[in-house]
């Protein structure tokens, strides 16, 4: 929990607190993002490097593949709201297995996502967009990003526990 507090504080300095009577979507998104980012980074750091290639079964993503999938998706999903990935993103990001590199890519992807979220214009959230062939809105894209992050946080918690790692915030 201690490591999350600075992230939450940083997110809340951008906009009114999500606990305000009428918080903006951006403020709510940034608070939620800070929480899920903090937990994913803490888990990534807590899992031993030798477990990064561990997978629960053949054909299922390994620890490193889940984390690099999250990083790659943080870039890719933003393209639906018109935010291109920054230059220098490895085309084969999901093949990175070395812990130090995985954590670095994960951090970079969250910095990019947070920067894009800081430009959210409330008036444009209902703008329609196509995402994977379906109709949605820019707000829907940002909600999909959060849903995706929480899905893989849960997966990462299970992976960590299966490898004897207790999530740092629940000790």
URRA-V232456 format. One record per backbone hydrogen bond with DSSP energy under -1.0 kcal/mol. CO is the residue of the C=O (numbers start at 1). NH is the residue of the N-H. E is the energy in kcal/mol with one decimal. If there is no record, write none. Layout:
co = <CO CO>
nh = <NH NH>
e = <E E>
This chain:
co = <1 4 5 6 7 8 9 11 17 24 25 26 27 28 29 30 31 32 33 34 35 36 37 38 39 40 41 42 43 48 49 51 52 54 57 62 63 64 65 66 67 68 69 70 71 72 73 76 77 78 78 79 90 92 93 98 99 100 101 102 103 104 105 106 107 108 109 110 111 112 113 114 116 117 121 122 124 125 127 129 131 134 136 137 138 139 140 141 142 143 144 145 146 147 148 149 150 151 152 153 154 155 156 157 158 160 160 161 167 168>
nh = <5 8 9 10 11 12 13 14 20 28 29 30 31 32 33 34 35 36 37 38 39 40 41 42 43 44 45 46 47 51 52 54 64 63 60 66 67 68 69 70 71 72 73 74 75 76 77 79 80 81 83 82 93 95 96 102 103 104 105 106 107 108 109 110 111 112 113 114 115 116 117 118 119 120 124 125 127 139 138 136 134 131 129 141 142 143 144 145 146 147 148 149 150 151 152 153 154 155 156 157 158 159 160 161 162 163 165 164 170 171>
e = <-1.5 -2.7 -2.7 -2.4 -2.3 -2.3 -1.1 -1.0 -2.0 -2.2 -3.1 -2.9 -2.0 -2.2 -3.1 -2.4 -1.7 -2.3 -3.0 -2.3 -2.0 -2.4 -2.7 -2.3 -2.4 -2.6 -2.3 -1.9 -2.3 -2.1 -1.6 -1.5 -2.8 -1.8 -1.7 -2.4 -2.1 -2.7 -1.8 -2.2 -2.0 -2.8 -2.6 -2.2 -1.2 -2.7 -2.8 -1.6 -1.2 -1.6 -2.2 -1.3 -1.2 -2.4 -1.5 -2.6 -2.9 -2.0 -2.5 -2.5 -2.6 -2.4 -2.4 -1.9 -2.2 -2.2 -2.4 -2.8 -2.3 -2.4 -2.5 -1.9 -1.6 -1.6 -2.1 -1.3 -1.4 -2.5 -1.4 -2.5 -1.8 -2.8 -2.4 -1.9 -2.1 -2.4 -2.4 -2.2 -2.0 -2.7 -2.8 -2.4 -2.6 -2.3 -2.1 -1.8 -2.3 -1.9 -2.4 -2.4 -2.2 -2.6 -2.6 -2.6 -2.4 -1.0 -3.0 -1.8 -2.2 -1.0>
